[in-house]
């Protein structure tokens, strides 16, 4: 999972991916104004719903596009953050 995220960041920054798999496309400047740091990405993921901006969501969407594991990780992290903030789960987990 971390490997896929690092690969996406390398591709977004224009570096050649260090893998034998083909795929990934560089993120164009028109898609995002800047490449966010890890700290910024963490904040974009864990930011409370009422404080999320459309621009932030667009940046995150462009970075996780086509990365199913990363999309799932972001969704689970957001569910966890909301569960901690509200004290209850938004999804029903088995068990």
C-alpha positions as CSV (number, residue, x, y, z in Angstrom):
1,X,0.0,0.0,0.0
2,X,2.8,2.4,0.9
3,X,4.6,1.3,-2.3
4,X,1.6,2.3,-4.4
5,X,1.3,5.7,-2.7
6,X,5.1,6.4,-3.1
7,X,4.8,5.3,-6.8
8,X,1.9,7.7,-7.3
9,X,3.9,10.6,-5.7
10,X,6.9,9.8,-7.9
11,X,4.7,9.8,-11.0
12,X,3.0,13.0,-9.9
13,X,6.3,14.7,-9.4
14,X,7.6,13.6,-12.8
15,X,10.0,11.0,-11.6
16,X,10.2,7.7,-13.5
17,X,8.5,5.0,-11.5
18,X,10.9,2.4,-10.1
19,X,8.9,-0.6,-11.1
20,X,8.6,-2.9,-14.0
21,X,4.9,-2.4,-14.3
22,X,3.6,0.1,-16.9
23,X,1.0,2.5,-15.8
24,X,0.5,5.8,-14.1
25,X,0.4,9.1,-15.7
26,X,2.0,12.3,-14.4
27,X,-0.4,14.7,-12.7
28,X,-0.6,17.8,-14.8
29,X,-0.3,21.3,-13.3
30,X,-3.8,22.0,-14.4
31,X,-5.0,19.2,-12.1
32,X,-3.4,20.5,-8.9
33,X,-1.6,23.7,-8.1
34,X,1.1,22.0,-6.0
35,X,2.2,18.6,-4.9
36,X,1.2,18.4,-1.3
37,X,3.5,17.2,1.5
38,X,2.8,14.1,3.5
39,X,1.6,16.3,6.4
40,X,-0.8,18.1,4.1
41,X,-2.1,14.8,2.6
42,X,-2.7,13.5,6.1
43,X,-4.6,16.7,7.0
44,X,-6.7,16.4,3.7
45,X,-7.6,12.9,4.6
46,X,-8.4,13.5,8.3
47,X,-10.0,16.9,8.0
48,X,-13.5,17.1,9.5
49,X,-16.3,17.0,6.9
50,X,-17.5,20.5,7.7
51,X,-14.0,22.0,7.1
52,X,-13.3,20.2,3.8
53,X,-13.0,22.5,0.7
54,X,-13.8,21.5,-2.9
55,X,-10.2,22.3,-3.9
56,X,-8.8,20.0,-1.2
57,X,-11.1,17.2,-2.3
58,X,-10.1,17.7,-5.9
59,X,-6.4,17.4,-5.1
60,X,-6.9,14.2,-3.1
61,X,-9.2,12.8,-5.8
62,X,-6.5,13.4,-8.5
63,X,-3.8,11.7,-6.4
64,X,-5.8,8.5,-5.6
65,X,-7.4,8.2,-9.1
66,X,-6.9,4.6,-10.4
67,X,-5.4,3.4,-7.1
68,X,-8.0,1.1,-5.6
69,X,-6.0,0.2,-2.5
70,X,-5.2,3.9,-1.8
71,X,-8.9,4.9,-2.3
72,X,-9.9,2.2,0.1
73,X,-7.3,3.3,2.6
74,X,-8.5,6.9,2.4
75,X,-12.1,5.9,2.9
76,X,-11.3,3.7,5.9
77,X,-9.1,6.4,7.4
78,X,-11.9,9.0,7.1
79,X,-14.4,6.5,8.6
80,X,-12.1,6.0,11.5
81,X,-11.5,9.7,12.0
82,X,-15.3,10.3,12.0
83,X,-15.8,7.4,14.4
84,X,-13.3,8.9,16.8
85,X,-14.8,12.4,16.5
86,X,-18.4,11.3,17.0
87,X,-17.8,8.3,19.3
88,X,-19.8,6.0,17.0
89,X,-19.2,4.0,13.9
90,X,-20.6,5.0,10.5
91,X,-20.2,1.6,9.1
92,X,-21.3,-1.7,10.5
93,X,-18.4,-4.1,10.9
94,X,-19.0,-7.8,11.4
95,X,-18.4,-9.3,14.8
